[in-house]
Amino acid sequence: MIITHMLNDKLRLKVTDRCNMCCSFCHAEGARGVKDIAIDNTNCYIFKELRQTFSRVHITGGEPTLYKDLGKLIDILSSYGYKISITTNGYFDLSSVADTLSNINSINFSLHSLNKDFLCNMVSNVGDYKKNIINNILYFLSKTKVSINTVATTNPYQDIDEVIDFSISNNITLNILQELSNNILSTIRKNIVNRGFSADEKILLYPSSNVRTIFHNDSGNTIIFKEIEYFSPLFLCNGCNLLNRCSEGFSFIRLEDNPLKVRLCIDKDTITYEEFVKYYYRDLKLLYEDFL
């Protein structure tokens, strides 16, 4: 298996906490109830300044298509030279976001099941949801890079095989991760291998706890397992009293709320941008320089 080291130069930008679905396993980027971000001079200055270190922005929520300034935000981030991706549950009116989302580099659709018994607690109208998200995924396949994100749970109704079949039949990359509280990926891996997939690459994102193991079959279909191998930099984690219940160590710089705040760890409180620059940014940039 090839081992690839990749620079983790991506910001996660939570634009809203509002959502039109109710997934029991949602961690909401560790930020419940935060305000929608504002497109103002202060926040735009932060985006521009961070561009010296980060080249990518991943837009998240809540459900980011509910954020009223999404198109304006994408235009601003693009003007600074960021590559832009987004994670969406795909449950939206296509006509309202088709042009906006066609202008970004990639869309990651969160599709966890097509089983009505699993979905009944997540959406009010399962039939409408399934028709809507499938239509939206297939529409964007010809517009930009599309992948599917699936959280594997222990719920027997999930029927993850149906999501795998849909991804394979439409040649869409499938990303599989597990709830933070379970350990189910080994079972799914066996299923994938039995389907003719084999692991041929492992990507280590640095600096980060994130690992990607990539499987392919002879037809060229791709399934990626997202996993955590704890990375705990001293400047952030030394002496932390949360280490015994840490969910992911250091994974990404997360920006959220208004005015924008920085979340260095999903289990810690946010800090102001000024605090980030004063106490952490220099050490973080040193890690990036070590990689380069």
N, C-alpha and C positions, 0 to 999 in steps of 0.2 A: 504494500500500500504506500502511495506517495504521501509524504507529510509536507504540507504547505504552511508557511507562516505568512500571515496577512496583517497589515497595519489596521488597527481598529480606529479609523479616523472618522467615525460617524457620531453625530449628535442625534439624540432622540428628543423630538419636540412634541410635547403633549399640548395640543391646541385647545382642547375642550374636554370636560369630563362628562358631557351629555352623551347619552347613547339610546338607541331605539331597540336594543336587545338586553337580555338579562342572563348573562352566562355565569354560572355558579363559580367557575374557576378563574374569573377575571381578576387580575391584581391591579388593574387601573394604573399601571406604572408606579404603584405605591402612593398615589395621590388622589384621594377621594375629595370631591367637593371643591376643587380649585376653580378659579375663574378662567373664562376664555382669555387667551392672550390678546394683547392689543398690538395693532400695527402702528407704532409711534416712534418718534426719534430715538428714545432711550432703548427700546428693544431692538430697533434696527441697528443701532450702534453695536449692540452685543453680537448680533448675527455677523456683522461686518468684521468686528475684531476677532472673533473666534475662527474666522475663515483662514487665518494664518496657520492654524493647527489642524483644522477639520475640513475635509473636502466633501463630506456627504451629510445630508440631513434626512432622517427618517421621521415622517409625520405620523403621530399616533393620537389616541384619545383615551377614553370615550370613543365615539365614532366621529372621525375627523370630517366626514362629508356634511355633518351638521354644523360645522363651524362656518359662520357667515362670510368671513374674509379669506377663505381658503385660496381662491384664485389670486387675490392680491398678494397673499403671503408667498405663494409659489413664484409669482413674478419677481418679488423682491429677492427671494433666496436665489433664484436663477441669475439675477443681475449681479450677485456677488460671486457667481461661479460654482455654486454648490450643485452636486448631483442630488436629485431629490427622489425619494421613495415614500410610499405611504402604506400603512396597514389599515384596511377597512373591513367591516363585516359584510360589505357588498350589498347591504339591504338599503338601497337608495333609488330615487327616481333618476333614471339614466339621463333624461333630458336636462336635468339641472346640473349635472357634473361632467357630462361627456367631454366637453371641450377642455375643461379645467384639468381633468385627470389624464387626458391624452397628451398633455404637455410635460409630463414628468417621466423620469427614467424607468420606474418600475412600480407595479402595484402588487401588494401582497394581500390576497383575500383570505380572511379567516373563515374557513369552512370546516366545522368540526363534526358534522354528521348530516345525513339526509334522511335519517330515521325519525318519523313523526313522534314516536314515544320519547325520544331523546330531546327533540326540539320543542316539545309542547310547553316546557317551562321557560323557554328562552324567547319565544315570539308569540304574539297573540293569534296569528293566522299562519299555520305551518305551510299550507299549500301555496299561499301568496309568497311567502318567504322563499321557498324552494324555487318557484318559477322565476322570481325576481333575481336571486343571486346567480342562478345558472345563466340566465340571459345576460346579466351584466359581465360575468366572467368571460363568456364566449365573445361578447362584443369587443372587449378590450384586448383580446388575444391578437387581433390584427393591428392594434394601435400602439402598443408598448409592451414591455417585458412584464409577464404575468406569472405569479406563483401562488400556491395555496398553502396556507398555514393551518395546521391541525393540532390542537391540544389533545393528547391521548389521555383518557380517563379510565377509571375502573368501572364505569357505568356499563352494564351489559347491553343496554339499548343503543349504545353509540354506533355500533356497526361501522367501524372505521374502514372495513374492506370496501364499502360502497364509495367512500371518498377516494380510496386508492384506485378503484376501478375508473372512476370519473377522471381522475388526474391522468392515468395511463392512456385512456381512450382519446383524450384531447391533447396529449403530449405536453402536459403542464407540470413543471417542477413542483413537487410536494415536499413541504417542510413539516417534519413531525417532531413535536416536543411533548413533554409530559407535564402534568400538574406538579407544582413544587412539592406536593405532599405525597406523591406516589412513586412507584418504581416499576413502570410497565413497559418500558421501551425494549427490554430484552425479548419479551414475548412477541412484540411487533416485528423486531428484527428477524426472528425465526420465520415469521410469516413472509416477510419480504424475500428472504433467501429462498424459501420454497417456491416463490413466484419467479425465480430465475435472476434475481438481483444479486450483485456482489459489491462489496465495499472496495473502492479503488483509490480514494483520497480522503485524507483527514486534514481539515483546515483549522489552524490554531490562530485565533484572533488575538493580537497583542497591541496594547495592554488590555487584558480582558480575561474573564473566566469562561468565555464562550468558545465552544468547540463544535465543529461541523463535520460529521462523517457522511461522505457522499457515496451513494449506491447507484449503479447503473445496470440495466439489462442489455441484452443483445440488440434490442430495438432502439436503444438510445434514450429510454425514459430515465428520469432522474428523481431519486428520493433522497432527501437530506434529513439526517437526524441531528437535531439541535440539543446539545447537552452542556452541562456545567462541570468544569474542572476548576476548582476554586483558585482564584488569583487575588491575593490580599496584599497590596502594596503597603509598605511601612508608613508612608506619609499619610495614608488614609486609615489603616486598620490597626496600627500599633496601639495597644492598650484599650481597644474598643470593648465596651462591656456588652456588645450585642453579638460577638463572634459565636457564642454558643447556640444562637438561633438564626444565624446569617443565612439568607436565601440564595445568594448568588455571588457574594464577594463583590469585587469591582467589575462591572460589565460595560456600562456606558455612562457618558455624561448626559444627564437628562435635564431639559429645560421645561419649565411649567409655570403656570399661574401668572398673575398680573399685579404689580410689575414682575417681570421674569425672575424666577429663582432657579437655583442649580441644585439638583439632587445627585449626589455622588454615589449613593448606595440606596437601593430600594428599601432598606430597613431603617435608614436614618432620616432625620428631618432635613428639609431643604435649608440652604444658606443663600444669602444675597449674592449677586454677581460680584460685588465689591469684595465680599469675604472670600469668594472663590479665587479671585485674582490675587488677593493678599496672602492667603494661606496655602493654596493648593496648586494653582495653575503652573507655577514654575516647576514644581516637582513632576507634575504630569507631563509637561513638555520635555523634561529630561528623559522620561520613559520613551517618548516618541523618538527622541534623538538616538537613544540606545538602539532602537529597532533599525533606524536608518543607517 
